[in-house]
Amino acid sequence: MRNRKQNGTLIRIGDRWYVRYWERRSIGGAVERKRVTHQLGLVTTRGKRPPADIMTEAERHMATVNSGTVPAERIVTIGDFVERVYLPWTEEHKRPSTAKGYRDIWEDHLKPLCGQAWLKDTRTYHVQGWLNQIGVGKLSRNTLKHVKSVISGIFTLSKQQDYFQGENPARDTAINPKAAEPQETYAYTLEEIQNILALLPEPTATAFAVAAFMGLRHGEIQGLLWENYRDGELYVSRSIWNGRITDPKTRKGRAPVPVIRSLAERLEIHRLRSGNPAAGPIFANAAGKPLALSSVVNRVILPKLNRCEHCGRPELDHQNTDHEYKRDGSIPEWHGWHAARRGLGSNLYRLGLPDMVIQRILRHANVSTTATYYIKTAADDVRNAMAKLENHITASAQNRAGTADEQPPTISPAIQ
């Protein structure tokens, strides 16, 4: 269908100027001719006629409308594009956990604000307005960065698919600088790891030992196979998340991981207890399928770690007692499977291993990830470092004083 050239009609609604015109747009997948009202700017003069800057903006906008740079079937709302194009694309090209995170951000934060906005008409100030509204809440700085990243990803894909023309409108936006700092992540100490292992039954204890002494991710532990355990090393060939099997997160994630002696002994006992299998999941349920570690947390780990200080009973089984539940503070708290991975990085660092070696053990794509997120410095580390500095300064001062005392006195030529 041939597009007719339109000049548009300038109108004022409240304190804003708009241009109104006709445009063919995709509504629910069907192309329809719709009456469109596009905002141009605020009313800044008292006259009834729009000022020159509003006229110029109207001409610029109508030029893009008349040029038909975006095909009619691709003139859609952001909601239509995200749900029909973007989210299916993420499910196909991203890891399942990543795709779920993107969908959650869309449903929880973005859809109510911009689902009905037209994709091709979105500008930087629109995106900044959405981020400002979302930033009013109590979300952390990292969460706001993730929201902005999803917006940017939406418009990157829309440009690639010819739904949007121009610069990505998320590019020059900013998140709330006063947003809360992200909470510090946790890393188990060696003492905490040993205490937890002593409390957990099998095979949960061995699964936790794999996380703590090999640094494997939650999904990688679920995906471990006996046929990939050989020559003192475990080869990570797959990952399982919510029942979906995927490849390891990165190419380096496929590297073999050495198994230390204490863990090897646990694995051998676990293999014998399981019927000495040569293949199949290392951690299997009664049906022989990979054991869901998320259910293990609720069924086994939390009841073992969250016990009453007075009677030793689990928190969930404490209703019929004659005293108030108080958690036993001598038992380490559960901070998730990934805290064991961070613990391995931090514990290796305290033993003096270089960052590059720890990176290879944890199989990160780059060493900056290891240093930034997986090496936690405890207060004792800081105190010990400052004590070493103090001792070094004291020793240096003593050496200088001793050197000065050993120097012979200088005799002036006049006295000679």
LINFEN-V716759 format. One record per residue. RES is the residue in three letters. D_CENTER is the distance of its C-alpha to the mean C-alpha in Angstrom with 1 decimal. Layout:
BEGIN
((RES	D_CENTER) (RES	D_CENTER))
END
This chain:
BEGIN
((MET	46.3) (ARG	47.4) (ASN	45.6) (ARG	48.1) (LYS	47.7) (GLN	46.9) (ASN	47.4) (GLY	45.6) (THR	46.9) (LEU	45.8) (ILE	45.7) (ARG	44.8) (ILE	42.9) (GLY	42.7) (ASP	41.6) (ARG	40.0) (TRP	41.5) (TYR	40.5) (VAL	41.8) (ARG	42.6) (TYR	43.2) (TRP	42.9) (GLU	40.2) (ARG	39.5) (ARG	36.1) (SER	34.3) (ILE	34.3) (GLY	32.8) (GLY	33.5) (ALA	37.1) (VAL	38.3) (GLU	40.2) (ARG	42.0) (LYS	40.6) (ARG	41.8) (VAL	39.0) (THR	38.8) (HIS	36.7) (GLN	36.2) (LEU	37.6) (GLY	37.5) (LEU	39.0) (VAL	42.7) (THR	43.9) (THR	47.7) (ARG	50.5) (GLY	52.1) (LYS	51.9) (ARG	51.0) (PRO	47.5) (PRO	47.3) (ALA	47.0) (ASP	43.2) (ILE	42.6) (MET	45.1) (THR	43.4) (GLU	40.0) (ALA	41.7) (GLU	43.3) (ARG	40.1) (HIS	38.3) (MET	41.3) (ALA	41.5) (THR	38.1) (VAL	39.2) (ASN	42.5) (SER	41.0) (GLY	39.0) (THR	36.3) (VAL	33.9) (PRO	35.7) (ALA	36.6) (GLU	34.7) (ARG	31.5) (ILE	32.0) (VAL	29.7) (THR	27.7) (ILE	23.9) (GLY	23.7) (ASP	25.9) (PHE	24.0) (VAL	20.6) (GLU	22.0) (ARG	24.5) (VAL	22.8) (TYR	19.1) (LEU	17.7) (PRO	20.2) (TRP	19.2) (THR	15.5) (GLU	16.8) (GLU	19.0) (HIS	17.0) (LYS	13.4) (ARG	12.4) (PRO	13.3) (SER	10.1) (THR	8.4) (ALA	11.8) (LYS	11.8) (GLY	8.7) (TYR	10.6) (ARG	13.8) (ASP	12.9) (ILE	12.0) (TRP	15.3) (GLU	17.3) (ASP	16.4) (HIS	16.3) (LEU	17.8) (LYS	20.4) (PRO	22.7) (LEU	22.8) (CYS	23.1) (GLY	23.9) (GLN	27.6) (ALA	27.4) (TRP	28.9) (LEU	26.5) (LYS	29.0) (ASP	30.0) (THR	26.7) (ARG	26.7) (THR	24.6) (TYR	26.2) (HIS	25.2) (VAL	21.5) (GLN	21.9) (GLY	23.7) (TRP	20.9) (LEU	18.4) (ASN	21.1) (GLN	21.7) (ILE	18.1) (GLY	17.9) (VAL	21.0) (GLY	19.2) (LYS	17.5) (LEU	13.8) (SER	12.1) (ARG	11.8) (ASN	8.0) (THR	8.3) (LEU	11.3) (LYS	9.8) (HIS	7.6) (VAL	11.1) (LYS	12.9) (SER	11.1) (VAL	12.0) (ILE	15.5) (SER	15.9) (GLY	15.1) (ILE	17.6) (PHE	20.3) (THR	19.7) (LEU	20.5) (SER	23.3) (LYS	24.9) (GLN	24.8) (GLN	26.4) (ASP	29.0) (TYR	27.9) (PHE	27.4) (GLN	29.3) (GLY	28.7) (GLU	25.9) (ASN	22.3) (PRO	22.7) (ALA	19.1) (ARG	19.9) (ASP	21.8) (THR	20.1) (ALA	18.6) (ILE	16.6) (ASN	18.4) (PRO	19.1) (LYS	20.1) (ALA	16.8) (ALA	16.0) (GLU	14.3) (PRO	11.1) (GLN	12.6) (GLU	13.3) (THR	11.8) (TYR	14.8) (ALA	16.6) (TYR	19.8) (THR	23.0) (LEU	25.6) (GLU	27.8) (GLU	25.3) (ILE	24.6) (GLN	28.4) (ASN	29.0) (ILE	26.5) (LEU	28.0) (ALA	31.4) (LEU	30.6) (LEU	28.9) (PRO	31.1) (GLU	30.9) (PRO	29.1) (THR	26.2) (ALA	27.1) (THR	27.1) (ALA	23.7) (PHE	22.3) (ALA	24.3) (VAL	22.7) (ALA	19.2) (ALA	20.8) (PHE	23.2) (MET	21.4) (GLY	17.7) (LEU	17.0) (ARG	13.9) (HIS	14.7) (GLY	15.4) (GLU	17.3) (ILE	19.5) (GLN	20.4) (GLY	21.3) (LEU	23.6) (LEU	27.2) (TRP	30.4) (GLU	31.6) (ASN	28.7) (TYR	29.9) (ARG	32.7) (ASP	34.2) (GLY	32.2) (GLU	28.8) (LEU	26.3) (TYR	25.1) (VAL	21.7) (SER	22.6) (ARG	20.3) (SER	17.4) (ILE	17.8) (TRP	15.5) (ASN	17.5) (GLY	20.5) (ARG	19.4) (ILE	20.1) (THR	18.2) (ASP	18.5) (PRO	16.5) (LYS	13.2) (THR	15.1) (ARG	18.9) (LYS	18.9) (GLY	17.3) (ARG	20.7) (ALA	22.6) (PRO	24.8) (VAL	24.0) (PRO	27.1) (VAL	28.1) (ILE	29.8) (ARG	33.1) (SER	32.2) (LEU	29.4) (ALA	31.8) (GLU	34.3) (ARG	32.0) (LEU	31.1) (GLU	34.9) (ILE	35.9) (HIS	33.2) (ARG	34.5) (LEU	38.1) (ARG	37.1) (SER	35.6) (GLY	38.8) (ASN	38.2) (PRO	36.4) (ALA	36.1) (ALA	33.4) (GLY	30.9) (PRO	27.8) (ILE	27.9) (PHE	26.6) (ALA	28.4) (ASN	29.4) (ALA	33.1) (ALA	33.0) (GLY	31.8) (LYS	28.4) (PRO	25.1) (LEU	24.6) (ALA	21.7) (LEU	20.0) (SER	18.6) (SER	22.2) (VAL	23.3) (VAL	21.3) (ASN	23.2) (ARG	26.5) (VAL	26.9) (ILE	24.5) (LEU	24.4) (PRO	28.2) (LYS	28.9) (LEU	26.9) (ASN	27.5) (ARG	31.3) (CYS	33.9) (GLU	35.4) (HIS	38.9) (CYS	39.3) (GLY	36.4) (ARG	35.6) (PRO	32.1) (GLU	30.8) (LEU	31.0) (ASP	34.6) (HIS	35.8) (GLN	37.3) (ASN	40.9) (THR	41.3) (ASP	43.5) (HIS	41.1) (GLU	37.7) (TYR	34.6) (LYS	33.2) (ARG	30.5) (ASP	31.7) (GLY	30.1) (SER	31.2) (ILE	28.8) (PRO	25.2) (GLU	22.6) (TRP	20.0) (HIS	16.4) (GLY	15.0) (TRP	15.2) (HIS	12.4) (ALA	14.4) (ALA	17.1) (ARG	15.2) (ARG	14.5) (GLY	18.1) (LEU	19.5) (GLY	18.2) (SER	19.6) (ASN	22.8) (LEU	23.5) (TYR	23.1) (ARG	25.6) (LEU	28.0) (GLY	28.1) (LEU	26.3) (PRO	25.1) (ASP	21.5) (MET	22.3) (VAL	23.6) (ILE	20.6) (GLN	18.4) (ARG	20.8) (ILE	20.8) (LEU	17.0) (ARG	17.1) (HIS	14.5) (ALA	15.1) (ASN	16.0) (VAL	17.1) (SER	15.2) (THR	12.0) (THR	14.4) (ALA	16.1) (THR	13.4) (TYR	11.1) (TYR	13.5) (ILE	16.9) (LYS	17.6) (THR	21.0) (ALA	23.1) (ALA	25.9) (ASP	28.5) (ASP	27.1) (VAL	27.6) (ARG	31.1) (ASN	32.1) (ALA	31.2) (MET	33.2) (ALA	36.0) (LYS	36.2) (LEU	36.4) (GLU	39.1) (ASN	41.0) (HIS	40.8) (ILE	42.1) (THR	44.9) (ALA	45.9) (SER	46.0) (ALA	48.2) (GLN	50.6) (ASN	50.9) (ARG	51.8) (ALA	54.4) (GLY	55.9) (THR	56.2) (ALA	58.0) (ASP	60.4) (GLU	61.4) (GLN	62.4) (PRO	66.3) (PRO	67.6) (THR	68.3) (ILE	72.1) (SER	73.0) (PRO	75.5) (ALA	77.9) (ILE	78.2) (GLN	79.0))
END
